[in-house]
Amino acid sequence: MSNKSSNHLVNPAARDAMEKFKMEAASEVGVNLKNGYNGDLTSRQAGSVGGQMVKKMIEAYENGMK
């Protein structure tokens, strides 16, 4: 079994793009994220940000299939 972190990015240069994507998704669902630690978010807030990110990734994939 690998000890690799599940949030490891294959391309470290993508970190900034993912951070921007997360901030955009948070803004769209009305969650105020700050740079750095966001441990004060509720589970609902964090889940809504993650859900919005997944929704946008699925939409981008579907648009790429057309």
Backbone as CSV, one residue per row, in Angstrom:
resi,resn,N_x,N_y,N_z,CA_x,CA_y,CA_z,C_x,C_y,C_z
1,MET,0.845,-1.180,0.000,0.000,0.000,0.000,0.885,1.236,0.000
2,SER,0.548,2.194,-0.800,1.331,3.420,-0.929,1.025,4.393,0.200
3,ASN,2.020,5.145,0.594,1.856,6.156,1.631,1.641,7.536,1.018
4,LYS,1.337,7.581,-0.258,1.200,8.827,-0.998,-0.054,9.591,-0.573
5,SER,0.063,10.895,-0.441,-1.075,11.736,-0.078,-2.093,11.760,-1.207
6,SER,-3.362,11.753,-0.859,-4.410,11.738,-1.880,-4.580,13.091,-2.561
7,ASN,-4.024,14.157,-1.976,-4.163,15.469,-2.605,-2.877,15.882,-3.319
8,HIS,-2.042,14.909,-3.648,-0.791,15.153,-4.362,-1.091,15.527,-5.808
9,LEU,-0.581,16.672,-6.244,-0.762,17.082,-7.629,0.336,16.477,-8.484
10,VAL,-0.031,15.920,-9.620,0.944,15.333,-10.533,1.877,16.418,-11.052
11,ASN,1.316,17.581,-11.348,2.092,18.715,-11.835,2.078,19.818,-10.776
12,PRO,3.172,20.001,-10.041,3.182,21.014,-8.971,2.842,22.430,-9.458
13,ALA,3.084,22.718,-10.730,2.760,24.042,-11.265,1.252,24.261,-11.318
14,ALA,0.485,23.194,-11.221,-0.971,23.307,-11.268,-1.543,23.814,-9.955
15,ARG,-0.737,23.877,-8.908,-1.218,24.276,-7.577,-1.892,25.654,-7.617
16,ASP,-1.285,26.627,-8.278,-1.872,27.968,-8.354,-3.199,27.958,-9.097
17,ALA,-3.268,27.187,-10.171,-4.513,27.106,-10.945,-5.615,26.457,-10.117
18,MET,-5.269,25.419,-9.357,-6.269,24.764,-8.507,-6.732,25.693,-7.395
19,GLU,-5.818,26.460,-6.851,-6.179,27.413,-5.796,-7.139,28.469,-6.348
20,LYS,-6.862,28.970,-7.551,-7.739,29.955,-8.193,-9.110,29.336,-8.468
21,PHE,-9.114,28.102,-8.956,-10.354,27.385,-9.244,-11.184,27.225,-7.970
22,LYS,-10.532,26.878,-6.868,-11.224,26.713,-5.585,-11.820,28.041,-5.125
23,MET,-11.076,29.129,-5.269,-11.578,30.440,-4.854,-12.779,30.863,-5.703
24,GLU,-12.728,30.596,-7.009,-13.851,30.917,-7.896,-15.095,30.110,-7.507
25,ALA,-14.910,28.824,-7.247,-16.037,27.970,-6.860,-16.627,28.450,-5.540
26,ALA,-15.779,28.821,-4.597,-16.257,29.306,-3.300,-17.062,30.584,-3.474
27,SER,-16.580,31.468,-4.315,-17.279,32.720,-4.567,-18.658,32.459,-5.181
28,GLU,-18.730,31.498,-6.092,-19.994,31.177,-6.757,-21.044,30.645,-5.792
29,VAL,-20.627,29.965,-4.730,-21.594,29.425,-3.774,-21.702,30.288,-2.517
30,GLY,-21.031,31.437,-2.518,-21.172,32.385,-1.416,-20.374,32.054,-0.166
31,VAL,-19.276,31.325,-0.323,-18.413,30.993,0.817,-17.170,31.869,0.732
32,ASN,-16.879,32.557,1.811,-15.710,33.433,1.839,-14.481,32.658,2.294
33,LEU,-13.643,32.283,1.318,-12.386,31.613,1.634,-11.298,32.660,1.756
34,LYS,-10.325,32.368,2.583,-9.156,33.240,2.675,-7.938,32.400,2.324
35,ASN,-6.860,33.052,1.963,-5.622,32.327,1.686,-5.123,31.703,2.974
36,GLY,-4.682,30.478,2.886,-4.176,29.788,4.062,-5.242,28.947,4.723
37,TYR,-5.230,28.936,6.027,-6.083,28.068,6.836,-7.550,28.501,6.782
38,ASN,-8.426,27.551,6.506,-9.866,27.803,6.468,-10.610,26.806,7.349
39,GLY,-9.994,26.421,8.456,-10.571,25.434,9.344,-11.808,25.895,10.074
40,ASP,-12.143,27.166,9.950,-13.337,27.681,10.603,-14.598,27.480,9.760
41,LEU,-14.444,26.915,8.563,-15.607,26.646,7.714,-16.407,25.488,8.290
42,THR,-17.710,25.548,8.089,-18.538,24.409,8.480,-18.374,23.309,7.434
43,SER,-18.779,22.115,7.787,-18.734,21.003,6.832,-19.613,21.302,5.628
44,ARG,-20.733,21.939,5.867,-21.640,22.295,4.773,-20.969,23.266,3.797
45,GLN,-20.275,24.275,4.335,-19.590,25.245,3.479,-18.487,24.569,2.668
46,ALA,-17.663,23.780,3.339,-16.569,23.099,2.646,-17.119,22.149,1.583
47,GLY,-18.179,21.441,1.913,-18.794,20.529,0.959,-19.387,21.234,-0.235
48,SER,-19.945,22.416,-0.004,-20.532,23.150,-1.127,-19.455,23.637,-2.084
49,VAL,-18.298,23.987,-1.548,-17.177,24.407,-2.414,-16.699,23.210,-3.230
50,GLY,-16.467,22.086,-2.574,-16.031,20.883,-3.281,-17.057,20.426,-4.303
51,GLY,-18.315,20.477,-3.940,-19.377,20.083,-4.867,-19.427,20.974,-6.092
52,GLN,-19.236,22.267,-5.888,-19.232,23.208,-7.012,-18.044,22.941,-7.935
53,MET,-16.897,22.603,-7.338,-15.723,22.285,-8.146,-15.981,21.051,-9.005
54,VAL,-16.567,20.022,-8.424,-16.870,18.801,-9.171,-17.879,19.097,-10.275
55,LYS,-18.899,19.873,-9.962,-19.912,20.235,-10.955,-19.269,20.931,-12.151
56,LYS,-18.375,21.866,-11.879,-17.710,22.598,-12.965,-16.779,21.697,-13.772
57,MET,-16.120,20.747,-13.108,-15.242,19.818,-13.830,-16.049,18.910,-14.741
58,ILE,-17.212,18.457,-14.269,-18.074,17.603,-15.101,-18.587,18.391,-16.292
59,GLU,-19.014,19.635,-16.061,-19.482,20.473,-17.173,-18.379,20.687,-18.200
60,ALA,-17.159,20.942,-17.743,-16.046,21.151,-18.677,-15.768,19.885,-19.483
61,TYR,-15.841,18.727,-18.840,-15.626,17.465,-19.535,-16.711,17.236,-20.580
62,GLU,-17.963,17.472,-20.179,-19.072,17.261,-21.120,-18.979,18.214,-22.306
63,ASN,-18.578,19.457,-22.060,-18.419,20.419,-23.158,-17.280,20.011,-24.080
64,GLY,-16.271,19.369,-23.532,-15.149,18.910,-24.353,-15.503,17.716,-25.226
65,MET,-16.547,17.009,-24.865,-16.981,15.846,-25.623,-17.793,16.249,-26.850
66,LYS,-18.286,17.455,-26.880,-19.160,17.891,-27.986,-18.374,18.179,-29.234
